[in-house]
Amino acid sequence: MLPISHRLFHRSKPNEIIPIIMFGVGVAVAATGLRYLIQAGKRMKEMEKEESELKKSSTVSADTTQFVGKAEQMMGPAFGLDFGSANIRLAVCSDPNASPIVIESKEGFRFTPAMLFYDEMSGQPIVGNLAKTQRFQNRNSTIRNLQPLIGLQSKSPNFNALSSKVKQCVKESDNGHLVLEVGGKSVSVDEAVSALLENMKRLKDHKIGEGGAVTLSHPSNFNATQINQLEKIGSDAKLNVCGTVEEPIAAVKAAIEFGYLADKDLRGIIAVVDVGGGVGSCSLVDLSTEAKVVGKSHDYGIGGDYMEDVLVREMNEKFMRDTNGLDLMNDPLSLSRLYEAAESSKVELSLSQKSSINIPFITADQTGPKLFVGSISRWNSAELSLSK
């Protein structure tokens, strides 16, 4: 063993070596952190460049000539009102650089059912969710699927298909406008639609305040007469209507806004499929220059209502098998709960592969209360819709 004087190291006290070790560790950590900072900085620059290129490539314009000369009218927040055959939705945008915000109804929903119930006592219309609760208990006094009838003529080739979706008798008045027989009184389509839009104006004024311009959406199969009539009814309902936009164009703009379309999809023609409440449609939108509908097809026999009808019939058949023939179709309260469950399942199947249905105390007989328990998959719903 070498003497201490010949050894190549010397004994150090702990308080001398610890600072050296800590300094080395600190240098290593600092170097590692600096490396990650440099990498993060490079990635941020790459992301900024990608975002800038995306904004340049995703600039899809729409026809804005209808807004020319309406600067004063368009002061304040901008509102978009989607008037569908089943539901109405209202959104607001107070900042041009911000995304629109959907205005919730007074019941807390992001849409309002496009339904009217005329109370026999007062004769006044009840709108929205309250009207929806009456659609089976008071069928003759509850109006739905009004949107396709706006500005429609009785001589239109689609009149029979569209008027059949309304439970009331539809006829043409002396002035050429369509009239509904509701609870023993005549109500024009314009009057009923105006009541729906007046309800949305009250919601807008209550949640946001008065003022602001409103843009109305309409189906791509609306002709010029129907579009003008929709604008007129909106103005009569005290809405500050500044213009209209086709539903497929609005859908494309929304898809671009939320990043649902890839960069390669923004230079050609894309298909927009709209499974509405009463009418299903497919539109081809050309994005090469100005967003424009270049092709469209509508089916008046399918839609969200049709899918709910199919699901309800299937649920009732299952319930009859499970209860030895108890039929829920003639019980308004039970039928209403079936449709509520079908609507919820339809929405759930948009996001998942299977939906479970559990409706307690849906009816009762001499043996006691009954419940409905079942499930349906996305594949089953599609198969049922095609087979019915």
BATI-898014 format. One record per residue (C-alpha): residue number from 0; x, y, z; chain. Coordinates in nm, 4 decimals. Each point is the difference from the previous one (the first is absolute). Layout:
{i NUM; xx X; yy Y; zz Z; ch A}
...
END
This chain:
{i 0; xx 0.0000; yy 0.0000; zz 0.0000; ch A}
{i 1; xx 0.1418; yy 0.3405; zz -0.1018; ch A}
{i 2; xx 0.0729; yy 0.2549; zz 0.2606; ch A}
{i 3; xx -0.2333; yy 0.2944; zz 0.0206; ch A}
{i 4; xx 0.2592; yy 0.2333; zz -0.1560; ch A}
{i 5; xx 0.0031; yy -0.2103; zz -0.3245; ch A}
{i 6; xx -0.3744; yy -0.0252; zz -0.0482; ch A}
{i 7; xx -0.1573; yy 0.1892; zz -0.2971; ch A}
{i 8; xx -0.2876; yy 0.1306; zz 0.2050; ch A}
{i 9; xx -0.0331; yy 0.1636; zz 0.3323; ch A}
{i 10; xx -0.2659; yy -0.0207; zz 0.2651; ch A}
{i 11; xx -0.2490; yy 0.2887; zz -0.0086; ch A}
{i 12; xx -0.2447; yy 0.1007; zz 0.2616; ch A}
{i 13; xx -0.3728; yy -0.0390; zz -0.0831; ch A}
{i 14; xx -0.0624; yy 0.3725; zz 0.0235; ch A}
{i 15; xx 0.2606; yy 0.0493; zz -0.2741; ch A}
{i 16; xx -0.1220; yy -0.2609; zz -0.2510; ch A}
{i 17; xx -0.3782; yy 0.0593; zz 0.0259; ch A}
{i 18; xx 0.0099; yy 0.3512; zz -0.1564; ch A}
{i 19; xx 0.2006; yy -0.1395; zz -0.2909; ch A}
{i 20; xx -0.2544; yy -0.2783; zz -0.0598; ch A}
{i 21; xx -0.2918; yy 0.2408; zz 0.0257; ch A}
{i 22; xx 0.1685; yy 0.2347; zz -0.2477; ch A}
{i 23; xx 0.0417; yy -0.2862; zz -0.2477; ch A}
{i 24; xx -0.3614; yy -0.1068; zz 0.0394; ch A}
{i 25; xx -0.1148; yy 0.3585; zz -0.0431; ch A}
{i 26; xx 0.1992; yy 0.0386; zz -0.3220; ch A}
{i 27; xx -0.1495; yy -0.3237; zz -0.1373; ch A}
{i 28; xx -0.3559; yy 0.1035; zz 0.0891; ch A}
{i 29; xx 0.0507; yy 0.3447; zz -0.1487; ch A}
{i 30; xx 0.1371; yy -0.1487; zz -0.3209; ch A}
{i 31; xx -0.2899; yy -0.2430; zz -0.0265; ch A}
{i 32; xx -0.2565; yy 0.2736; zz 0.0679; ch A}
{i 33; xx 0.1637; yy 0.2294; zz -0.2548; ch A}
{i 34; xx -0.0164; yy -0.2743; zz -0.2594; ch A}
{i 35; xx -0.3729; yy -0.0513; zz 0.0578; ch A}
{i 36; xx -0.0604; yy 0.3740; zz -0.0061; ch A}
{i 37; xx 0.1723; yy 0.0234; zz -0.3373; ch A}
{i 38; xx -0.2080; yy -0.2927; zz -0.1320; ch A}
{i 39; xx -0.3193; yy 0.1535; zz 0.1353; ch A}
{i 40; xx 0.0850; yy 0.3324; zz -0.1606; ch A}
{i 41; xx 0.0561; yy -0.1672; zz -0.3353; ch A}
{i 42; xx -0.3295; yy -0.1904; zz 0.0276; ch A}
{i 43; xx -0.1900; yy 0.3184; zz 0.0888; ch A}
{i 44; xx 0.1393; yy 0.1709; zz -0.3082; ch A}
{i 45; xx -0.1024; yy -0.3016; zz -0.2111; ch A}
{i 46; xx -0.3527; yy 0.0085; zz 0.1475; ch A}
{i 47; xx -0.0320; yy 0.3740; zz -0.0665; ch A}
{i 48; xx 0.1080; yy -0.0576; zz -0.3583; ch A}
{i 49; xx -0.2492; yy -0.2891; zz -0.0417; ch A}
{i 50; xx -0.2813; yy 0.2111; zz 0.1481; ch A}
{i 51; xx 0.0849; yy 0.2908; zz -0.2282; ch A}
{i 52; xx -0.0007; yy -0.2261; zz -0.3067; ch A}
{i 53; xx -0.3302; yy -0.1582; zz 0.1110; ch A}
{i 54; xx -0.1648; yy 0.3402; zz 0.0342; ch A}
{i 55; xx 0.1191; yy 0.0958; zz -0.3467; ch A}
{i 56; xx -0.1225; yy -0.3237; zz -0.1547; ch A}
{i 57; xx -0.3329; yy -0.0137; zz 0.1886; ch A}
{i 58; xx -0.1292; yy 0.3361; zz -0.1080; ch A}
{i 59; xx -0.3258; yy -0.1075; zz -0.1599; ch A}
{i 60; xx -0.2235; yy 0.2899; zz -0.0876; ch A}
{i 61; xx -0.3766; yy 0.0040; zz -0.0328; ch A}
{i 62; xx -0.2348; yy 0.2280; zz -0.1873; ch A}
{i 63; xx -0.0106; yy 0.3225; zz 0.2026; ch A}
{i 64; xx -0.1616; yy 0.2286; zz -0.2577; ch A}
{i 65; xx -0.3282; yy -0.0089; zz 0.1938; ch A}
{i 66; xx 0.1704; yy 0.1804; zz 0.2897; ch A}
{i 67; xx 0.1239; yy 0.2940; zz -0.2091; ch A}
{i 68; xx -0.1426; yy 0.3321; zz 0.1153; ch A}
{i 69; xx -0.1174; yy -0.1411; zz 0.3338; ch A}
{i 70; xx 0.2843; yy 0.1245; zz 0.2214; ch A}
{i 71; xx -0.2305; yy 0.1943; zz 0.2310; ch A}
{i 72; xx -0.2439; yy -0.2895; zz 0.0197; ch A}
{i 73; xx 0.2806; yy -0.2393; zz 0.0941; ch A}
{i 74; xx 0.1296; yy 0.2009; zz 0.2971; ch A}
{i 75; xx 0.0300; yy -0.1940; zz 0.3277; ch A}
{i 76; xx 0.0282; yy -0.3747; zz 0.0590; ch A}
{i 77; xx -0.0476; yy -0.2369; zz -0.2920; ch A}
{i 78; xx -0.2615; yy -0.2721; zz 0.0398; ch A}
{i 79; xx -0.0526; yy -0.3167; zz -0.1997; ch A}
{i 80; xx -0.3397; yy -0.1699; zz 0.0126; ch A}
{i 81; xx -0.0307; yy -0.3553; zz -0.1287; ch A}
{i 82; xx -0.3702; yy -0.0589; zz -0.0634; ch A}
{i 83; xx -0.0422; yy -0.3727; zz -0.0551; ch A}
{i 84; xx -0.3103; yy -0.2102; zz -0.0452; ch A}
{i 85; xx 0.0451; yy -0.1609; zz 0.3441; ch A}
{i 86; xx 0.2069; yy 0.2468; zz 0.2032; ch A}
{i 87; xx 0.1123; yy 0.3623; zz 0.0037; ch A}
{i 88; xx 0.3424; yy 0.1076; zz 0.1198; ch A}
{i 89; xx 0.1348; yy 0.3490; zz 0.0628; ch A}
{i 90; xx 0.3662; yy 0.0988; zz 0.0328; ch A}
{i 91; xx 0.1775; yy 0.3303; zz 0.0586; ch A}
{i 92; xx 0.3443; yy 0.1336; zz -0.0857; ch A}
{i 93; xx 0.1036; yy 0.3289; zz 0.1621; ch A}
{i 94; xx 0.3613; yy -0.0070; zz -0.1205; ch A}
{i 95; xx 0.1017; yy -0.0658; zz -0.3643; ch A}
{i 96; xx 0.3008; yy -0.1979; zz 0.1260; ch A}
{i 97; xx -0.2015; yy -0.2183; zz 0.2386; ch A}
{i 98; xx -0.2040; yy -0.3117; zz -0.0631; ch A}
{i 99; xx -0.3806; yy 0.0266; zz 0.0206; ch A}
{i 100; xx -0.1749; yy -0.0974; zz 0.3233; ch A}
{i 101; xx -0.3300; yy -0.1880; zz -0.0026; ch A}
{i 102; xx -0.2655; yy 0.1732; zz 0.2100; ch A}
{i 103; xx -0.1775; yy -0.2426; zz 0.2315; ch A}
{i 104; xx -0.3763; yy -0.0002; zz 0.0347; ch A}
{i 105; xx -0.1649; yy 0.0933; zz 0.3292; ch A}
{i 106; xx -0.0208; yy -0.3734; zz 0.0767; ch A}
{i 107; xx 0.3780; yy -0.0295; zz -0.0428; ch A}
{i 108; xx 0.0030; yy -0.1778; zz -0.3387; ch A}
{i 109; xx 0.2190; yy 0.0986; zz -0.2950; ch A}
{i 110; xx -0.2984; yy -0.0122; zz -0.2350; ch A}
{i 111; xx -0.3721; yy 0.0722; zz 0.0038; ch A}
{i 112; xx -0.2510; yy -0.2450; zz -0.1541; ch A}
{i 113; xx -0.1680; yy 0.1577; zz -0.3038; ch A}
{i 114; xx -0.3461; yy -0.0857; zz 0.1308; ch A}
{i 115; xx -0.3132; yy 0.1977; zz 0.0868; ch A}
{i 116; xx -0.2929; yy -0.0971; zz 0.2174; ch A}
{i 117; xx -0.3150; yy 0.2110; zz -0.0221; ch A}
{i 118; xx -0.1785; yy 0.0054; zz 0.3333; ch A}
{i 119; xx -0.3732; yy -0.0471; zz -0.0581; ch A}
{i 120; xx -0.0926; yy 0.2243; zz 0.2929; ch A}
{i 121; xx 0.2113; yy 0.3061; zz -0.0841; ch A}
{i 122; xx 0.0713; yy -0.0706; zz -0.3666; ch A}
{i 123; xx 0.3557; yy 0.1175; zz 0.0566; ch A}
{i 124; xx 0.2979; yy -0.2004; zz -0.1298; ch A}
{i 125; xx 0.2327; yy -0.1782; zz 0.2421; ch A}
{i 126; xx 0.3441; yy -0.0461; zz -0.1528; ch A}
{i 127; xx 0.2936; yy -0.2366; zz 0.0411; ch A}
{i 128; xx 0.0421; yy -0.2692; zz 0.2641; ch A}
{i 129; xx -0.3414; yy 0.0591; zz 0.1550; ch A}
{i 130; xx -0.1598; yy -0.0500; zz -0.3404; ch A}
{i 131; xx 0.2051; yy -0.3164; zz -0.0522; ch A}
{i 132; xx -0.1531; yy -0.1569; zz 0.3108; ch A}
{i 133; xx -0.3446; yy 0.0361; zz -0.1604; ch A}
{i 134; xx 0.0744; yy -0.1634; zz -0.3342; ch A}
{i 135; xx -0.1721; yy -0.3289; zz 0.0950; ch A}
{i 136; xx -0.2525; yy 0.1176; zz 0.2564; ch A}
{i 137; xx -0.1282; yy 0.2755; zz -0.2315; ch A}
{i 138; xx 0.0986; yy -0.1043; zz -0.3513; ch A}
{i 139; xx -0.2478; yy 0.2225; zz -0.1820; ch A}
{i 140; xx 0.1121; yy 0.3115; zz 0.1863; ch A}
{i 141; xx 0.3775; yy -0.0542; zz -0.0314; ch A}
{i 142; xx 0.1809; yy 0.1123; zz -0.3161; ch A}
{i 143; xx 0.3405; yy -0.1250; zz -0.1126; ch A}
{i 144; xx 0.2102; yy -0.0226; zz -0.3192; ch A}
{i 145; xx -0.0903; yy 0.3542; zz -0.1047; ch A}
{i 146; xx 0.3272; yy 0.1033; zz -0.1604; ch A}
{i 147; xx -0.0469; yy -0.1837; zz -0.3352; ch A}
{i 148; xx -0.3401; yy 0.1688; zz -0.0436; ch A}
{i 149; xx 0.1379; yy 0.3566; zz 0.0047; ch A}
{i 150; xx -0.0887; yy 0.1700; zz -0.3284; ch A}
{i 151; xx -0.1169; yy -0.3303; zz -0.1476; ch A}
{i 152; xx -0.2780; yy -0.0066; zz -0.2579; ch A}
{i 153; xx -0.2691; yy -0.2687; zz -0.0076; ch A}
{i 154; xx 0.0874; yy -0.0637; zz -0.3652; ch A}
{i 155; xx 0.3608; yy -0.0827; zz 0.0931; ch A}
{i 156; xx 0.0971; yy -0.3602; zz -0.0911; ch A}
{i 157; xx 0.1218; yy -0.0519; zz 0.3585; ch A}
{i 158; xx -0.3150; yy 0.1344; zz 0.1650; ch A}
{i 159; xx -0.1653; yy -0.3351; zz 0.0765; ch A}
{i 160; xx 0.3178; yy -0.1547; zz 0.1407; ch A}
{i 161; xx 0.0746; yy 0.2998; zz 0.2234; ch A}
{i 162; xx -0.3545; yy 0.0767; zz 0.1141; ch A}
{i 163; xx -0.0483; yy -0.3630; zz 0.1057; ch A}
{i 164; xx 0.2665; yy 0.0497; zz 0.2674; ch A}
{i 165; xx -0.2265; yy 0.2544; zz 0.1689; ch A}
{i 166; xx -0.2794; yy -0.1691; zz 0.1976; ch A}
{i 167; xx -0.2508; yy 0.2752; zz -0.0807; ch A}
{i 168; xx -0.1950; yy 0.0554; zz -0.3182; ch A}
{i 169; xx 0.1961; yy 0.2321; zz -0.2296; ch A}
{i 170; xx -0.1767; yy 0.2042; zz -0.2661; ch A}
{i 171; xx 0.0589; yy 0.3136; zz -0.2037; ch A}
{i 172; xx -0.1775; yy 0.3249; zz 0.0889; ch A}
{i 173; xx -0.1387; yy 0.2560; zz -0.2443; ch A}
{i 174; xx 0.3258; yy 0.1972; zz 0.0043; ch A}
{i 175; xx 0.2025; yy -0.3091; zz -0.0926; ch A}
{i 176; xx 0.1505; yy -0.0611; zz 0.3452; ch A}
{i 177; xx -0.0226; yy -0.3345; zz 0.1761; ch A}
{i 178; xx -0.2345; yy -0.0295; zz 0.2977; ch A}
{i 179; xx -0.0187; yy -0.2673; zz 0.2727; ch A}
{i 180; xx -0.3160; yy -0.1139; zz 0.1791; ch A}
{i 181; xx 0.1070; yy -0.0021; zz 0.3668; ch A}
{i 182; xx -0.2405; yy -0.0735; zz 0.2837; ch A}
{i 183; xx -0.3023; yy 0.1357; zz -0.1848; ch A}
{i 184; xx 0.1709; yy 0.3153; zz -0.1281; ch A}
{i 185; xx 0.1965; yy 0.0918; zz -0.3124; ch A}
{i 186; xx 0.3661; yy 0.0958; zz 0.0464; ch A}
{i 187; xx 0.2183; yy 0.1059; zz -0.2917; ch A}
{i 188; xx 0.3459; yy -0.1510; zz -0.0367; ch A}
{i 189; xx 0.1468; yy 0.3525; zz 0.0099; ch A}
{i 190; xx -0.1765; yy 0.0716; zz 0.3292; ch A}
{i 191; xx 0.1225; yy -0.3242; zz 0.1585; ch A}
{i 192; xx 0.3592; yy 0.0497; zz -0.1193; ch A}
{i 193; xx -0.0085; yy 0.3593; zz 0.1249; ch A}
{i 194; xx -0.0983; yy -0.1259; zz 0.3473; ch A}
{i 195; xx 0.3046; yy -0.2287; zz 0.0021; ch A}
{i 196; xx 0.2338; yy 0.2809; zz -0.1057; ch A}
{i 197; xx -0.1529; yy 0.2442; zz 0.2495; ch A}
{i 198; xx 0.0826; yy -0.2510; zz 0.2719; ch A}
{i 199; xx 0.3647; yy -0.0053; zz -0.1161; ch A}
{i 200; xx 0.0092; yy 0.3813; zz 0.0010; ch A}
{i 201; xx -0.1187; yy 0.0036; zz 0.3609; ch A}
{i 202; xx 0.2732; yy -0.2508; zz 0.0840; ch A}
{i 203; xx 0.2611; yy 0.2161; zz -0.1765; ch A}
{i 204; xx -0.1107; yy 0.3193; zz 0.1741; ch A}
{i 205; xx -0.0105; yy -0.1713; zz 0.3394; ch A}
{i 206; xx 0.3396; yy -0.1732; zz -0.0234; ch A}
{i 207; xx 0.2016; yy 0.2514; zz -0.2049; ch A}
{i 208; xx -0.2028; yy 0.3183; zz -0.0350; ch A}
{i 209; xx -0.1743; yy 0.1917; zz -0.2730; ch A}
{i 210; xx 0.1705; yy 0.0880; zz -0.3272; ch A}
{i 211; xx 0.2327; yy -0.1948; zz -0.2238; ch A}
{i 212; xx -0.0491; yy -0.1437; zz -0.3468; ch A}
{i 213; xx -0.1395; yy -0.3481; zz -0.0636; ch A}
{i 214; xx 0.0896; yy -0.2315; zz -0.2883; ch A}
{i 215; xx -0.2547; yy -0.2746; zz -0.0703; ch A}
{i 216; xx 0.0908; yy -0.3392; zz -0.1437; ch A}
{i 217; xx -0.2209; yy -0.1810; zz -0.2492; ch A}
{i 218; xx 0.0092; yy -0.3368; zz -0.1829; ch A}
{i 219; xx 0.1747; yy -0.0085; zz -0.3357; ch A}
{i 220; xx -0.3261; yy -0.1025; zz -0.1697; ch A}
{i 221; xx -0.1719; yy 0.3291; zz 0.0926; ch A}
{i 222; xx -0.0813; yy 0.2088; zz -0.3071; ch A}
{i 223; xx 0.0174; yy 0.3793; zz -0.0166; ch A}
{i 224; xx -0.3655; yy 0.0374; zz 0.1052; ch A}
{i 225; xx 0.0522; yy -0.2115; zz 0.3110; ch A}
{i 226; xx 0.3205; yy 0.1839; zz 0.0947; ch A}
{i 227; xx -0.1696; yy 0.3390; zz -0.0351; ch A}
{i 228; xx -0.2969; yy -0.1221; zz 0.2029; ch A}
{i 229; xx 0.2303; yy -0.1252; zz 0.2774; ch A}
{i 230; xx 0.1717; yy 0.3402; zz 0.0163; ch A}
{i 231; xx -0.3361; yy 0.1768; zz 0.0081; ch A}
{i 232; xx -0.1325; yy -0.2167; zz 0.2835; ch A}
{i 233; xx 0.3222; yy 0.0569; zz 0.1939; ch A}
{i 234; xx -0.0349; yy 0.3764; zz -0.0403; ch A}
{i 235; xx -0.3678; yy -0.0155; zz 0.1005; ch A}
{i 236; xx 0.1150; yy -0.1805; zz 0.3165; ch A}
{i 237; xx 0.2119; yy 0.3110; zz 0.0779; ch A}
{i 238; xx 0.3290; yy -0.1710; zz -0.0794; ch A}
{i 239; xx 0.2637; yy 0.2194; zz -0.1639; ch A}
{i 240; xx 0.0470; yy -0.2337; zz -0.2982; ch A}
{i 241; xx 0.3037; yy 0.0981; zz -0.2059; ch A}
{i 242; xx 0.0119; yy -0.3044; zz -0.2293; ch A}
{i 243; xx -0.0249; yy -0.3754; zz -0.0439; ch A}
{i 244; xx 0.2429; yy -0.2868; zz -0.0576; ch A}
{i 245; xx -0.0523; yy -0.3495; zz -0.1384; ch A}
{i 246; xx 0.0307; yy -0.2713; zz 0.2625; ch A}
{i 247; xx 0.2759; yy -0.1950; zz -0.1837; ch A}
{i 248; xx 0.2096; yy 0.3173; zz -0.0301; ch A}
{i 249; xx -0.0470; yy 0.0706; zz 0.3711; ch A}
{i 250; xx 0.1005; yy -0.3597; zz 0.0797; ch A}
{i 251; xx 0.3169; yy 0.0281; zz -0.2083; ch A}
{i 252; xx 0.0977; yy 0.3293; zz 0.1630; ch A}
{i 253; xx -0.0553; yy -0.1513; zz 0.3453; ch A}
{i 254; xx 0.2073; yy -0.3085; zz -0.0915; ch A}
{i 255; xx 0.2860; yy 0.2261; zz -0.1112; ch A}
{i 256; xx -0.0319; yy 0.2148; zz 0.3132; ch A}
{i 257; xx 0.0342; yy -0.3018; zz 0.2296; ch A}
{i 258; xx 0.2674; yy -0.1760; zz -0.2051; ch A}
{i 259; xx -0.2065; yy -0.2986; zz -0.1123; ch A}
{i 260; xx 0.1168; yy 0.0241; zz -0.3621; ch A}
{i 261; xx 0.3508; yy -0.0939; zz -0.1080; ch A}
{i 262; xx 0.2041; yy 0.2403; zz -0.2115; ch A}
{i 263; xx -0.0405; yy -0.2202; zz -0.3082; ch A}
{i 264; xx -0.3806; yy 0.0220; zz 0.0331; ch A}
{i 265; xx -0.0046; yy 0.3780; zz -0.0418; ch A}
{i 266; xx 0.0785; yy 0.0100; zz -0.3713; ch A}
{i 267; xx -0.2761; yy -0.2030; zz -0.1612; ch A}
{i 268; xx -0.3520; yy -0.1311; zz 0.0397; ch A}
{i 269; xx -0.1243; yy -0.1548; zz 0.3234; ch A}
{i 270; xx -0.3335; yy -0.1627; zz 0.0883; ch A}
{i 271; xx -0.2104; yy 0.1321; zz 0.2871; ch A}
{i 272; xx -0.2543; yy -0.2510; zz 0.1312; ch A}
{i 273; xx -0.2779; yy 0.1465; zz 0.2141; ch A}
{i 274; xx -0.2275; yy -0.2436; zz 0.1829; ch A}
{i 275; xx -0.2584; yy 0.2571; zz 0.1061; ch A}
{i 276; xx -0.3144; yy -0.0554; zz 0.2011; ch A}
{i 277; xx -0.2375; yy -0.0408; zz -0.2912; ch A}
{i 278; xx 0.2179; yy 0.0085; zz -0.3124; ch A}
{i 279; xx 0.3315; yy -0.1673; zz -0.0799; ch A}
{i 280; xx 0.2305; yy 0.1654; zz -0.2510; ch A}
{i 281; xx 0.3405; yy -0.0252; zz -0.1642; ch A}
{i 282; xx 0.1640; yy 0.3091; zz -0.1511; ch A}
{i 283; xx 0.3223; yy 0.0370; zz -0.1975; ch A}
{i 284; xx 0.1941; yy 0.3134; zz 0.0931; ch A}
{i 285; xx 0.2789; yy 0.1322; zz -0.2221; ch A}
{i 286; xx 0.2802; yy 0.1613; zz 0.2039; ch A}
{i 287; xx 0.2394; yy 0.0728; zz -0.2853; ch A}
{i 288; xx -0.0861; yy 0.3725; zz -0.0036; ch A}
{i 289; xx -0.3154; yy 0.1215; zz 0.1693; ch A}
{i 290; xx -0.1915; yy -0.2532; zz 0.2093; ch A}
{i 291; xx -0.2898; yy -0.0955; zz -0.2241; ch A}
{i 292; xx -0.2570; yy -0.2805; zz -0.0118; ch A}
{i 293; xx 0.0421; yy -0.1712; zz -0.3375; ch A}
{i 294; xx -0.2214; yy -0.3044; zz 0.0563; ch A}
{i 295; xx -0.2761; yy -0.1042; zz 0.2384; ch A}
{i 296; xx -0.2449; yy -0.2797; zz 0.0680; ch A}
{i 297; xx -0.2803; yy -0.0159; zz 0.2572; ch A}
{i 298; xx -0.2010; yy -0.2925; zz 0.1309; ch A}
{i 299; xx -0.3291; yy 0.0936; zz 0.1661; ch A}
{i 300; xx -0.0531; yy -0.3499; zz 0.1373; ch A}
{i 301; xx 0.2992; yy -0.0224; zz 0.2341; ch A}
{i 302; xx 0.1458; yy 0.2083; zz 0.2793; ch A}
{i 303; xx 0.0392; yy -0.0004; zz 0.3757; ch A}
{i 304; xx -0.3776; yy -0.0305; zz 0.0518; ch A}
{i 305; xx -0.0109; yy -0.3077; zz -0.2217; ch A}
{i 306; xx 0.2819; yy -0.1642; zz 0.1973; ch A}
{i 307; xx -0.1808; yy 0.0692; zz 0.3278; ch A}
{i 308; xx -0.3211; yy -0.1493; zz -0.1408; ch A}
{i 309; xx 0.1877; yy -0.3173; zz -0.0952; ch A}
{i 310; xx 0.1646; yy -0.0294; zz 0.3426; ch A}
{i 311; xx -0.3287; yy 0.0571; zz 0.1832; ch A}
{i 312; xx -0.1795; yy -0.2680; zz -0.2026; ch A}
{i 313; xx 0.2824; yy -0.2454; zz 0.0748; ch A}
{i 314; xx -0.0042; yy 0.0872; zz 0.3713; ch A}
{i 315; xx -0.3765; yy -0.0458; zz 0.0166; ch A}
{i 316; xx 0.0188; yy -0.3379; zz -0.1745; ch A}
{i 317; xx 0.2616; yy -0.1151; zz 0.2514; ch A}
{i 318; xx -0.2128; yy 0.1255; zz 0.2896; ch A}
{i 319; xx -0.3026; yy -0.1894; zz -0.1352; ch A}
{i 320; xx 0.2059; yy -0.3201; zz -0.0210; ch A}
{i 321; xx 0.1249; yy 0.0470; zz 0.3587; ch A}
{i 322; xx -0.3439; yy 0.0798; zz 0.1472; ch A}
{i 323; xx -0.2284; yy -0.2360; zz -0.1924; ch A}
{i 324; xx -0.1479; yy 0.2625; zz -0.2286; ch A}
{i 325; xx -0.0061; yy 0.3323; zz 0.1908; ch A}
{i 326; xx -0.0057; yy 0.2685; zz -0.2724; ch A}
{i 327; xx 0.1413; yy 0.3448; zz 0.0829; ch A}
{i 328; xx -0.0856; yy 0.1676; zz -0.3305; ch A}
{i 329; xx -0.3508; yy 0.0979; zz 0.1131; ch A}
{i 330; xx 0.1108; yy 0.1493; zz 0.3315; ch A}
{i 331; xx 0.1107; yy 0.3646; zz -0.0537; ch A}
{i 332; xx 0.2100; yy 0.0203; zz 0.3175; ch A}
{i 333; xx 0.1785; yy -0.3311; zz -0.0631; ch A}
{i 334; xx 0.0491; yy 0.0889; zz -0.3663; ch A}
{i 335; xx 0.1523; yy 0.3333; zz 0.0966; ch A}
{i 336; xx 0.2524; yy -0.1763; zz 0.2261; ch A}
{i 337; xx 0.0842; yy -0.2470; zz -0.2768; ch A}
{i 338; xx 0.0790; yy 0.2863; zz -0.2383; ch A}
{i 339; xx 0.2114; yy 0.1765; zz 0.2620; ch A}
{i 340; xx 0.2026; yy -0.3185; zz 0.0484; ch A}
{i 341; xx 0.0302; yy -0.0524; zz -0.3774; ch A}
{i 342; xx 0.1250; yy 0.3545; zz -0.0493; ch A}
{i 343; xx 0.2590; yy -0.0387; zz 0.2779; ch A}
{i 344; xx 0.1184; yy -0.3329; zz -0.1436; ch A}
{i 345; xx 0.0253; yy 0.1490; zz -0.3486; ch A}
{i 346; xx 0.2283; yy 0.2738; zz 0.1336; ch A}
{i 347; xx 0.2032; yy -0.2460; zz 0.2078; ch A}
{i 348; xx 0.0539; yy -0.2277; zz -0.3014; ch A}
{i 349; xx 0.1652; yy 0.2922; zz -0.1787; ch A}
{i 350; xx 0.2865; yy -0.0302; zz 0.2485; ch A}
{i 351; xx -0.0027; yy -0.3638; zz 0.1115; ch A}
{i 352; xx -0.0675; yy -0.3420; zz -0.1466; ch A}
{i 353; xx -0.2760; yy -0.0983; zz 0.2410; ch A}
{i 354; xx -0.2745; yy 0.1691; zz 0.2021; ch A}
{i 355; xx -0.1785; yy -0.1468; zz 0.3024; ch A}
{i 356; xx -0.3654; yy 0.0912; zz 0.0577; ch A}
{i 357; xx -0.1677; yy -0.0185; zz 0.3401; ch A}
{i 358; xx -0.3468; yy 0.1519; zz 0.0523; ch A}
{i 359; xx -0.1456; yy -0.0746; zz 0.3442; ch A}
{i 360; xx -0.3778; yy 0.0035; zz 0.0658; ch A}
{i 361; xx -0.0829; yy 0.0543; zz -0.3662; ch A}
{i 362; xx -0.3458; yy -0.1526; zz 0.0531; ch A}
{i 363; xx -0.1881; yy -0.2377; zz 0.2280; ch A}
{i 364; xx -0.2586; yy -0.2766; zz -0.0113; ch A}
{i 365; xx -0.1822; yy -0.2133; zz 0.2550; ch A}
{i 366; xx 0.3274; yy -0.1694; zz 0.0943; ch A}
{i 367; xx 0.1753; yy 0.3268; zz 0.0831; ch A}
{i 368; xx 0.2313; yy 0.2609; zz -0.1579; ch A}
{i 369; xx 0.2099; yy -0.0867; zz -0.3030; ch A}
{i 370; xx 0.3397; yy 0.1190; zz -0.1165; ch A}
{i 371; xx 0.1759; yy -0.0059; zz -0.3326; ch A}
{i 372; xx 0.3567; yy -0.1309; zz -0.0129; ch A}
{i 373; xx 0.1918; yy -0.0446; zz -0.3219; ch A}
{i 374; xx 0.2918; yy 0.1085; zz -0.2106; ch A}
{i 375; xx 0.0756; yy 0.0833; zz -0.3593; ch A}
{i 376; xx 0.3238; yy 0.0163; zz -0.1941; ch A}
{i 377; xx 0.0974; yy 0.2341; zz -0.2780; ch A}
{i 378; xx -0.0100; yy -0.2915; zz -0.2426; ch A}
{i 379; xx -0.3518; yy -0.1001; zz 0.1156; ch A}
{i 380; xx -0.1329; yy 0.3554; zz -0.0451; ch A}
{i 381; xx 0.1432; yy 0.0242; zz -0.3511; ch A}
{i 382; xx -0.1390; yy -0.3441; zz -0.0893; ch A}
{i 383; xx -0.3450; yy 0.0917; zz 0.1374; ch A}
{i 384; xx -0.0067; yy 0.3310; zz -0.1905; ch A}
{i 385; xx 0.0721; yy -0.1798; zz -0.3258; ch A}
{i 386; xx -0.2469; yy -0.2848; zz 0.0571; ch A}
{i 387; xx -0.3081; yy 0.1981; zz 0.1120; ch A}
END
